[in-house]
Amino acid sequence: MRARTPSRDQIIEALHQLGLHLPTTVQDVIRVHRLLTKTKHPDRFRLPGRKAHATEEMKRINQARTLLMDHLDDFLRTYKWRWTPRGCVRCCAAYRDIWPLDPRD
């Protein structure tokens, strides 16, 4: 059973936690998650403080990946977005007039 559908802001926040912007695909999420895991995994650190920080960071990264793997395709089908030379229109407050917030959020 799938969890309830996240809001657009939750999807965008998850993308940003992985360093991604629209347009993106599930394959991009997988690729970036693998790269982040190689550099941020707690087993790479010996000092307890750094290991604890890396553990918390990996939890956030894994939660973002799970959310995106479950809901990214539905999100891209449901909501229309535009791509400009400056980047993702949803990520920048200056573009809210192009892609306004959904009143249901």
N, C-alpha and C positions, 0 to 999 in steps of 0.2 A: 504494500500500500504506500502510495506516494504521500509525502508531507504536503501541507497546504501550500498553495502557490505563493511564492515570495513577491514582494512589491518590486517595481522597477528599480527603486533606490537600493534595495538589497542586492539585486543582480549587479548593478553598476558598482556597488561597493565591493562585491566579491571579485569582479573583474579587476578593479584597481588594486586589491590586495595581492593579486597575482601579477600586477604590472601590465595588464591588458586593457585595451580600449576597443570599442566597436569600430569597424566590423571585425568579428572574430568567430572562430569555429570551435567545436569540441576538440578537434585535433590540436588547435593552438593551446587550449587549456591543458591537455595532456602533456604536450611538449614543454610548456613553461613549468608545469608542476614537476616534471622530472628534473629540469635544470635547477629549480629552487631546492628540491630535495637533495641534490648532490652538494649544494653549497651550504645549506642551512640545517642539515640533519644534526640532531644532538650528539650522535656518536662521533662527530668530527671534532668535538671540543672536550678538553680535559678538565678545565677549571669548573667547579660546581656552579658558580654564578653564570658563566657563559652557557653551560649546559642547560641550566634552568631557563634562561632566556630563549635559547634555541628550541627548547621543548614547547614553550608557549607560542613561539612563532610558527612552529610546525603545526600546532593545533589549529591556528588561524588559517594557515595555508591549506590544510587538509579539509577544513570546514568549507572554505571558499570553493575548492575543487569539487567537493561533493554537491554543493548547491548548484554549481554551474553544470556539472555532468547531468544532474537530474532535470534542470529547468531551462538551460540555455536555448535549446532548439525551440521549445514552446514560446519562449520570450521573443526570439527573433521572428517567429511566424506571427505572433499576436501583435507586436508593436512595430510600427514602421519607424525607421530611423534614417537619417541622412548622413552622408559622409562628406566632409569639406576638406580642402587642402590643409586647414588648420587642425583637423582631428575630429574626434567624436562630438557630435552636436549635443549629446546628452551630458557629457562630462563638463561642459563649459557653461557657466551661468549666462554668458552673453548670448547663447543660442536658445534660450528658453522660449523665445517667440517663434522659433522655427519648429521646435518640438516641445510643446507645452507639457507641463506636469499633468498626469492623469488625475482627475478629481477623486477617483476611487482610491488612490493611494493614501 
